[in-house]
Amino acid sequence: MRIGVLLIQLGTPDAPTPDAVRRYLREFLSDPRVIETPRWLWWPILNLRVLPTRAPDSAAKYARIWDAQTGSPLLYHTRAQAEALERALPDGFAVRFGMRYGNPTIDRAVEELMQAGAERMIVLPLYPQYSAASTASACDRLFQVLERRRVVPALRIVPPFYAAAAYIHAQAELIRSELAKRTEPPQKFLLSFHGYPVSFVENGDPYRAHVEATCRLLAAELGWKEADWLRTYQSRFGRQVWLEPFTEETLCELARQGVRRVFVATPGFTTDCLETIDEIGREVNEAFLRAGGERLERCPCLNAHPAWIQALRVLVLSEAQGWYRAHAEATH
């Protein structure tokens, strides 16, 4: 018997082409957890208005970040995380990863873990802050996969780790290591998170509260004063009212106020992707420079940073309490 560990990440297109991106976006934007508009109203909008224009535009953006050897950054780094975590865990653990949208699928990851003899499974959605559109959707898909199986493993799902000491420590270590490479300190720190509709929060989603808790704990860990940093939200979609302040607008206002050097970290993303590499690293950076800024320094995501792999190990072993002891005793 082995203990399976399933990492769930958002997903990525199979290729930086309009057709591949269209398939990915159709799956993503058809999720009722992501778009809460009634299906009968949203379906024609999605297929007749959104996908025909958004797919080619997004494909061009993906093409800019796609690596000729390693392909999608999100897929590359998620695979590296899973492989490093399996090496870091004790014997008896098997680690696989699946994408909520796109490939490799959660179905495939579950099948591989079951074939590896995993009768117990620890599921870790790679979203630090809970949201229905990410964490709950990942669980929805997992349960859909399991309901088709005759044999279902015992399950434990790692709760949102937005305030976990190991996660905060890993983020702080990453930021410190990046700042150590700079010869001139930034004038302001920005913590940018994925945007979220205000209506979702008003309906009870704890995302904003989790984001705010992460920021407070991370700032305290790094010894930042209140005037040193700001919290912002990026990546809006559609006409809904979204959480504010917005990342790009905030940076442009800072530039107009005379702030020339800003360091941007994205603690809500555990893996570099389109939103961090292209949106922050290119689009937002260009807007900041046009507004009068001089240097926008983007902190990479946790990816396979050693402190993050150790944090993942802590999260998994904490959830495995009792299970791992029983497994160890059974194999000796």
N, C-alpha and C positions, 0 to 999 in steps of 0.2 A: 504493500500500500504506500502510495505517495501522497503528499499534500500538494495540490495544484494551486498556482497563483496566476490569476487572470488579470492582466492590466488592460484597461479599456481606455482608448484614446478617441478623439473626435473623428478623425479621418482625413483623407486626402484623395484627389483624383488619381487615376492610374497613369495619366500622362498630362502634359501641359498643352492639351489640344482642346478646341471648342467642343468636340463630341464627348471626350472623356469628362471634361468639366461639366457639360450639360447633364450627363448621367449622374455625376456626383451631386450637383446642385438640386436636381430633381428629387433625389432620395432625401437629401438634407432638408429642403424646403417643403417637402411633403409630410414631414414629421409634425403631428398635431401638437407636440410639446414645444416645437420651435415657432410654428405659426398657428395661433389659436383662432384665426378666422375660420368660420364654417367652411367645410370642404367644398360645398356646392358653389360658394362665392369665390374661394381662393383658387380652385383648380383652373378655370379659364384664365385668370390673371397670371398665374404662374406659367402656364404653357404658351400663352399668346403674347404676353407682355414682358415678363421677367426673364425667362430663359433665353429668348431670342437675342436680347441685348446684353444680359449679364454674363452669359457663358463666354462669348468671344472676349469681352473685357477682362474677365477673370482669367481666362486662358493666357492672355498676354502677360498678366501679372505673374502667374505661375511659371511661365517660361523664363522670367527674369531670375527666379530663385532656384530653378531646377538645375541640379548638378549633373553633368554629363556622365559621371561614373556612379554616383550614389543615388541619383534621382530625387524624389521628394524629400526635403529636409525633415519634415515631420515623421515620415516613415523611417528614414535613416536613424534619427535620434531615438525614436521609440524602440526600434529593434535593439539599438545599443543599450538602452536602459534595461530592457528585458534580459539581455544576455549578461550584463554586468550584475544585475540583481540575482540571477540564478547562481552566478559564481560566488556572490557574497553570502548567500544563505547556506545553512547547514545542509548536509546530505539528507535526501529524502524530499526535497522540494523541487518541483518542476514549474518553470515560469514560461508563460506564453502571453501574447498580446493580441488584441483584436480591435478593429475599428468600428465605431458606431455606424459610420457611413463609409462605403468603399471597402477596399481590401487591404490586408487580410481581414476576413469577417470574424465576428464573434463566434459564429457557428463553427468555423474552422478551428479557432483557438480552443473552444470547448472540446471538440472532437479529439484534437491532439492531446489535450490533458487527460481525457478519459482513456485514450489508447495507452498513455503513459502510466496508467494505473492509479489515477487520482480519484479516490473515493470521497475525498473532502476537498473543498475548493474555497480559497480566499480571493475575493473579487475586490480589485482596487481601481475604481474610476480615477483617472489622472486629472481630476478637477479639484483643486484645493478648496474653493468656495462652492457651496452647494447652489445649484440652480435647477429648476424643473427642466429647463431646456437642455441641460447637459447631463447632470448626475442622474436625474430621474429617467431621462430618455435612455441612457445607457442601461439602466436596470430593466426598463421596459423590454428592450431588445434581448437582454440576457434571459429574461423569463419566457419570452416568446420562443427562444431557442430550446430552453429546457422543457417546455411543455410538450415538445414533439419527441422527447426521448423517453424510452421505457425505464431506463435507470438514471435517476437524478442524484448527483452527489450532494452531500451535506454542504451547506453554503454559509459563509460569513462574508459580509460586505463591509469593507473598511469605511467608517464614517468620514464625512468631510474633514480634512486635516488643516483647515485654514488657520487654526491656532495651535497646532501641534508643535511642541518645542523643537523636534527634529527638523520639521519643515522650515520653521522660522530661522533656525540656526543655519540650515543649508542655504537659504536665500541670502542671509547676511554674509556667509562665507563667500558666496559667489560675488556679491556686490563688492566686498572688501578686496577680493582678488582682482577684480576688474579696475577698481579705483587705484590699486597699487601700480597699475601699468601706466597711469596718467601722470604727466609731469606737472600739470596745472590743475588744481581742484576746481570742480564745477561750482557755479554760483547758486544753483538750485537743483534739487533732486525731484524727479517726478515718478510716481508709481502709477502706471497706466494699466487699467483692467478692461476686459471686454465689456462693451456696452450691454445694457439690458433694459427692456421696456419698463417704464414706471408702473404700468398697469399690473405686470407680473408681481412686482414687489407689493403693491397695494392689495393684491389678492392673497398675500401671505408668504410669498417666496422670501427666504432669508438671505438672498444673495448680497444685498447691499450691506446688511449687518455683518456678514462674514467678511466682506471686503474691508470694511472699516476696522474690524478687529485685527485682520492681518496687518493693515497699515500701522495701527497703534503698536502692535507687538514688534513689528520689524523696525520701526523708527526707534523704539526703546532699545532694541538689541544693538542697533548701530550707533546709538548715542546721538541721534539727530534731535535738534531743537525744533519746536513747532514752526518757526520761521524758515527752516531749512528745506522743507519738502511740501509737496502737494499731491493729492489723490485725484486722478482723472479717469475718464472712460472713453474708449475708442470703438471703432467698428460698428457704426449704426447701420440699420437697414430699414427701409420703409418709412412711413409717415407717422409712426407712433411717437409719443413723447418718451424720450430716453433719459436715463440717469445722467446727471451733470455733476461737475463741469466736464466739457469735452476736451480731449487731449490736444487736438490740433489748435483749437481756438485758444486754449490756455497758453500753449507755447507761443503762439503769435502775439498774444497780449504781453507775455513776459518779454519778448524781444522788443516790443514797442516801449516797454518800460525801462529798457537798457540792460536787461539780463542777456548776456552774450553766450554763456556756456551753461548747458543743462545736461544732466545725466538722467536718462530714462531707463527704468527697470520695469519689467512686466511680470509681477509675481503671480498673476492669475493663469499664466501659461507655463506649463512645466516643460514644454518642448518648443523649439523654434519652428515657426510656420509662416504662412503668408502674412498674417496679421502683425507679426513681430519683425520679420526680415524686410518685407516690402512696404507695409503700411507705415511702420515707425521708421525703419531704416532708410526709406526712400521718400514716400509721399509726405509724411509729417516733417521729415528733415528738410525737404525742399521748401515747404511752407514756412518753417522757422527761419531759414536763411533769407527768404524773400522779405520777411517781416523785419529783418535787421539783426537776427541772431548770427553768431559766428561758428559755434560748434555744438552739435547735438550728438552726444555720445550714447549709443544704445548698448545697454547691458544684454548679453545673450541670455537665453533661458537656461534653466537648470540642466537640461539635456542629460549627459552622463557624467556631470561633475561628481567627483568622489564623495563630497558631502551629501549630495542628493541620493546617491546610491545607498549610502549609509542610512539616510533618513527613510528611504523605502524599506530597507531591511528592518529598521525599528518598527515601522508601521505594520509590516507583515507579521513579524514575530510577536508583536503585541496582540494582534488579532488571533494569532495561532496558539495562544496560551491554552494549555490543556490538551489541545490536539497534538502539538509537537512533542510534549512529554509522553503522551500515550503512544505516539508513533515510535519514539526513541526506545521506549521500554519494549515494544512489540518486536523490534528488530534486534534485540540483544538477548 
